[in-house]
Amino acid sequence: MCPNCILNQASLASGIYIAFGICALFFVVGGAAMYWAFRNGEFENMEDSKFEMLDDTPEGRLAIKAKAQYERLRTRNVGSGS
């Protein structure tokens, strides 16, 4: 029990209802997140993510995007005098 419940002589049942309410809220939010993810196709192709993570060749599209972003940031910092 929480210290406030002990000091105010509150029953254990009132805390249980609040705890179950919070758990139910987390369950509903988690269910809604899973529904959203399935509906938007987040779980369609789970194999590609592990290969994209290992894409470190210069020809890879992720490497090209990373290089472009790096160059953009580098030229912005060079132009500002940093």
N, C-alpha and C positions, 0 to 999 in steps of 0.2 A: 504494500500500500504506500501511497505517497505521503509525505510528511503533512501536507495540508489536510488530507483525509483523516489522518490520525488526530491532528489538533482539533479539527472541527467535528470529530466523532461521526464522520460520514460512514455510511455502510459501504461494504465492498461491492454491492450490486450496482451502485451508481457508476463506479469506475469501470466495471465490466461492460456496461452498455456503451460507454464512451470508447473503450478499447475495441469492441466489436464494430462500432460505427467507423472508426478510423481504418480498421482492417477491411471492411466492406468497401470503403472509399478507394483504398489502394487496389483492391481486386477489380473494381469497376474501371478505374483508370488504366490498369494493366490490360484488361480485356479490350478496352477501346483502342489502346495502342497496338495490340496484336491485330485487331480487326483492320485498323488503318494500314498497317504494314502489309498484310495479305492483300488488301484491296488495291494498294498501290504497286504491288508486284515486287516488294522488297525481298521476297524469298524465292523469286522465279529462278534465278541463276546464281546459286551460292558458290559454285566452283570457280567462277571468274575472279572473285575477290582475292583468292589466294595466289592466283597467277599474276594479277595486277600488282600485288604487293611485291612480288619478286621481279617485276619489270624494271631492270636497271640497265638495259642496253640503250645506247644512244638512239637507236631507231624506234624505240618504244614510244607510244603516244604519250604516256605519262611522263617520260623523261623529257619529251619535247615541251610539254606544258610547263613542267618545272623549270626548264631552262629559260623559257620565255618569261616566266614570272620573275626569275632571278635577274635576268637582264633588265627587265623593266624597273625593278627595285634598285638595281645597281646604277642605272643611268639617272634615276631620280635622285639618289644620294650624291652622285658625282656632280649633278647640276646644282644642288643646294649648297655645295661647298663642304660637305661632311667628309 
